[in-house]
Amino acid sequence: MIHTKDGKTFVNRNKGIDYCYAIFDILPGKDKYSWINPDCRKSDLKNAGSVLAKCHNRIV
């Protein structure tokens, strides 16, 4: 589990709607999206970045 800067594992910024997110540092399978020598197409990286940006926009 990824901890926040103050050590919490759960953050609640309630604006009338509750959302729960879980981020794990280890997932099974091949890591195609590694920071070092990624084994994927540039379009895969673009799509992954787009999804991550959408996630960030929803939780900020």
C-alpha positions, 0 to 999 in steps of 0.5 A: 500500500502506498502511504501519504506523506503523513503516513495515512493509507486513506485520504478523504476529501469529501465534496458530497460524493465518496470515491475510493481508490487503491494504488498498489506498488506491486502487480502481477505480470509483465511490466510493459510500462516500466520507466526504464526501457518500456516494452510497449508502443508509443501509443500505449504510453500516450494512452496510459498517460491519458488515463493517469491524468484523468484519474488525477483530475478526478481526485484533486 
